[in-house]
Amino acid sequence: MKIKKPLLISILVCWIIVSFTNCSSPTSSDKNVETFKNDTTKTKVKNKTGFDNTSAIIESFYQIPAPDEMFGILRGEKLRFQQSLLVPSEQLIKLVDSKSQALFMGIYSADLAYCVSLEQYQTSITYFALVRKLADKIGISSVFDEPLVSRIQNNLNNVDSLQNISNESYFRIVDYLMEIESGKTLMFIASGGWLEGLYLITNAVNKYSPNDFMIQRVADQKNTIDNLLVCIAEFNDDPYITKITKGLTEIKNIYAQCTIENTDNKKSIDKNGKIVLSGGTKVVISETQFNELKTKISDLRNSLLTK
């Protein structure tokens, strides 16, 4: 199943700045993925993607942005890189089961996108290696194409090239996981990537301001989390998924308190000389709501790190 990029994919996991080949049949190295494939079929029969309602789930899934898209807003901004916000590479040896490995593939991918966006290329190499190791552990290493991996390594100091490769990689890994009926694996990666991305963005904000572009990006995730919960609900019979869902629901409840504001239609010119049209509605998040959201995101993220 070849999935095309829709117009609205503005912010979540596999959000990986790695390169994968075109979808192919799984090989013997993909055996670990079998632990996810049809473990919910005791009560339901999943279709080819591993989801019950393919069209509805895919539509919701593609409303979830990838980390490299989220962190694209950081480019050109004079933000201080904070190494302490990243999940330590040593965490990798603690990941002994396939579910946590898939979750952390999303988490480390978001960390990688953060490093690349802030041009921390040496650190990017470390996190690229972590993502590759996790791809091998969860059984999808067969989708790697060595020439494309070399392409990434040769462009570690070129943000534009890495972001192009990242977009290409995202759709290839999604296609692959859909092909092998591993919707649950995909949702672990997506959840980890989205949560870590939002954690990094909220912690990059030094002081609340209603006009801060990062604050607005965080506020815009009010709609994204609804789509994420629709997708992950397919697998709520899994205790690990249930834990993630509970935390995401608490985050959603904070977003529910945010207001929607009508905005005037405006036309402006961005720094690249392109015309930008804006207007319609926007999500408004107060300082109290933002701080509550930041705390709740950190709590869920840290609880998953210590699972």
Buried (B, 14 or more C-beta within 10 A) or exposed (E): EEBEEEEEBBBBBBBBBBBBBEBBEBEEEBEBBBBBBBBBEEEEEBEEBBBBEBEEBBBBBBBBBBBBBBBBBBBEEEBEBEEEEBBEBEBBEEBEEBBBBBBBBBBBBBBBBBBBBBBBBEBBBBBBBBBBBBBBBBBBBBBBEEEBBEBBEEBBEEBEBBBEBBBEBBBBBBBBBBBBBBBBBBBBBBBBBBBBBBBBBBBBBEEBEEEBEBBBBBBBBBBBBBBBBBBBBBBBEBEBBEBBBEBBEBBBEBBEEBEEEEEEEEEEEEEEEEEEEEEEEBBBBBEEBBBBBBEBBBEBBEEBBEE
